[in-house]
Amino acid sequence: MSTLAIHNTLTRRKEPFVPLVPGRAGVYVCGPTVYDYIHVGNARTFSVFDLVVRWLRATGLEVTYVRNVTDVDDKIMDRARARGEPIEALTERTVAAFEEDCARLLLVKPDREPRATRYIGPMVELISVLESKGLAYRAANGDVYFSVRDFPGYGKLSRRNLDDLRAGERVAIEAAKHDPLDFVLWKAAKPGEPAWPSVFGDGRPGWHIECSAMSARELGATFDIHGGGWDLQFPHHENEIAQSEGASGQPFVRYWMHAAFLNMGEEKMSKSLGNVATAREVLASLDPVQGGEQLRLLLLRGHYRSEITYTRELLDDAGNALRGLYTALRETPPADGPVDWTSPWAARFRDAMNDDFDTPVAFAVLHELRAEVNRTRSPALAGLLKGLGATIGFLQQEPDAFLKGGVTVDVAALIAERQAAKRAKDYARADAIRQELDAAGIVLEDKPGGVTEWRKK
Ligand SMILES: [Zn+2]
């Protein structure tokens, strides 16, 4: 029987997963900065770590899953100013939209979702510890910086050395810093910006310090898994290591995991190319019942360390694959019961997932199992298909309802009844039917010649 191995970005190797405390796992994932809707690339990252957490739980571990919310940041202040909206109104609204997106993608709710503005105290304490250890200094402009040259391990995650980094530094050296690589821990208050009192004077925290302070509060100085998008390795995660290990003197994270990029067709998704798609607009274009799981499948069926591509065709293909799986479960109602891990399909599925979350192989096993269910009509195998799907957050909807999608009424029958009512001059009944269909998201279009067509709203 296989055991879980995880590719650790820190060592660039697959390592057996040995949790700090047997039977438990602490997981911290860098969450959203709440100034705008998440894009599909962010949705990939959050879906990947949802899959990781679900699989850790499926292997029997008791997981504490922490994902933070960055609710103080330059982007948030700029957006609030541009919209003429109070910062809190913007962040509350964006958090609510993020939660809706997560629910549609079938993401489990993290056990804790610390918000930066509620952890200012622990951040100030952490900066004070760094200052007392000679790793932080107060600059002439009132900001507090981390002194990178005083932390010997700097660069170990992203495998960069300080001299190369300095040589590549193109931005003008800010006069306040001792070294161009030093990064801000505490920003002195400026007029019109939110500020909190502290021993360093009024101000607000830098971005990096929040994850070090909140992960230590929620999971301890050392914890098992830290995840995030590929692009966070440098400088964000490098800086987290410097802060956390600098302060505690202990190893910070045992396994670093990073989810690769999502490309839009042939291109990188970027604001400058104007090809950024929010998860929300993709979901809005899909069936309200099927769309969330459909997008989730597109985001997860490639391996998390490989770049994946988003196109409409691939999204449609994911929808077809999912409908095929649900059709098998509708035709052969699954038997209830725990997964039989001695079955060859279950064993191969588990081996794939234990091999650094090899979802391409895991989904291939599910599709083979679907064919076998269709061939044998075995409720036990259908139960196995549903049970394996559950371990990674798929195939848990009621098959018939899923396959009918957002249309819950018999549109053709109601249109025929409405036409009969009109012929009988029962206009009240005809109107009532139109309203019933409207409530179900169906818009009627009466065409010349008494033909009625319909479409989804
Ligand atoms: Zn972070």
Residues whose N, C-alpha, C, O or C-beta is under 5 A from the ligand:
A	BS01	ZN	C30 C211
